[in-house]
């Protein structure tokens, strides 16, 4: 059994496969106005989102994609204007990170990336 496990580990390493990161994507409206069509996108990934009233968040649990270097955040403001902002992600992530990567959208149409580590013993 040990040989089979070792062979599988080597096969994964040499085939370029890496385990997916253990994280969640959160979009939070930190402003005072409702936003719509809110999503985080990178590679083939598109988060859940949609309508977010003030101080409401939407969480996409355990995306099947590695943490990206950059992500695009998009949302529509109450005036109907669609906004998009590319943000740095990977540079905020500590080694061995597990938890939430929160994309906070404010009324001035700025996006802040907040890294929220998983609390010990929460798994």
C-alpha positions in Angstrom: 0.0 0.0 0.0 2.9 2.4 0.8 4.3 1.8 -2.6 1.0 2.7 -4.3 0.8 5.9 -2.3 4.4 6.8 -3.1 3.8 6.1 -6.8 0.7 8.3 -6.9 2.6 11.2 -5.2 5.4 10.9 -7.8 2.9 10.7 -10.6 1.2 13.8 -9.5 4.4 15.7 -9.0 5.8 14.7 -12.4 2.6 15.3 -14.3 2.4 18.9 -13.1 -0.6 18.3 -11.0 -0.8 20.3 -7.8 -3.5 20.1 -5.1 -6.0 23.0 -5.2 -5.7 25.6 -2.5 -8.1 25.5 0.4 -9.8 28.9 0.3 -13.1 30.6 -0.3 -13.9 33.7 -2.4 -16.1 36.3 -0.7 -17.5 39.5 -2.3 -18.7 42.0 0.3 -20.5 45.3 -0.3 -18.9 47.6 2.3 -20.6 50.7 0.9 -24.0 52.2 1.6 -25.6 51.5 -1.7 -26.9 48.3 -3.3 -24.7 46.8 -6.1 -25.8 44.2 -8.6 -24.1 41.6 -10.9 -21.2 41.3 -8.5 -18.6 38.6 -9.4 -14.9 37.8 -9.1 -13.3 36.3 -12.2 -10.0 34.7 -13.0 -9.0 32.0 -15.5 -12.1 29.8 -16.0 -13.5 30.8 -12.6 -16.6 33.0 -12.1 -17.8 33.4 -8.5 -21.3 33.4 -7.2 -22.5 36.9 -6.4 -25.4 38.9 -7.8 -27.3 41.5 -5.8 -25.5 42.8 -2.7 -27.3 45.3 -0.4 -25.1 47.3 1.9 -23.0 45.2 4.4 -24.0 42.0 2.7 -21.6 39.4 1.3 -21.7 36.3 -0.9 -19.3 33.4 -0.5 -18.1 30.9 -3.1 -16.8 27.9 -1.2 -13.6 26.1 -2.2 -13.2 27.1 -5.9 -11.6 24.3 -8.0 -8.9 26.7 -9.1 -5.5 27.8 -7.6 -5.3 31.2 -6.1 -4.6 33.6 -9.0 -1.9 36.3 -9.2 -4.7 38.8 -10.2 -8.5 38.7 -10.4 -11.1 40.9 -12.1 -13.9 42.1 -9.9 -17.1 43.3 -11.6 -20.3 44.9 -10.4 -23.1 47.2 -11.4 -23.9 50.3 -9.4 -27.5 51.6 -8.8 -27.1 54.0 -11.8 -26.8 51.0 -14.1 -23.0 51.5 -14.8 -20.9 48.3 -15.0 -17.6 48.6 -13.2 -14.5 46.3 -13.5 -11.3 46.5 -11.5 -8.3 44.2 -11.7 -6.7 43.6 -8.3 -3.6 41.8 -7.1 -4.4 38.7 -5.1 -1.5 36.3 -4.7 0.8 38.9 -3.2 -1.5 39.2 -0.2 -1.6 35.4 0.5 0.8 34.0 3.1 2.3 30.6 2.6 0.0 27.7 3.7 -3.0 30.0 3.7 -6.5 28.5 4.5 -9.5 30.8 4.8 -11.4 33.6 2.9 -10.1 35.9 0.3 -12.6 38.8 0.6 -13.1 41.3 -2.2 -14.6 44.5 -0.7 -16.5 46.9 -2.9 -17.0 50.4 -1.6 -19.2 53.4 -2.7 -16.2 55.1 -4.4 -16.0 52.0 -6.7 -12.7 50.9 -5.1 -11.9 47.2 -4.4 -9.9 46.1 -1.4 -8.6 42.6 -1.0 -8.7 41.3 2.6 -7.2 38.0 3.6 -9.1 36.3 6.5 -7.3 33.2 7.8 -9.3 30.2 9.0 -9.6 30.1 12.8 -7.8 27.2 14.4 -10.0 24.3 15.1 -12.7 25.4 12.6 -12.4 22.4 10.3 
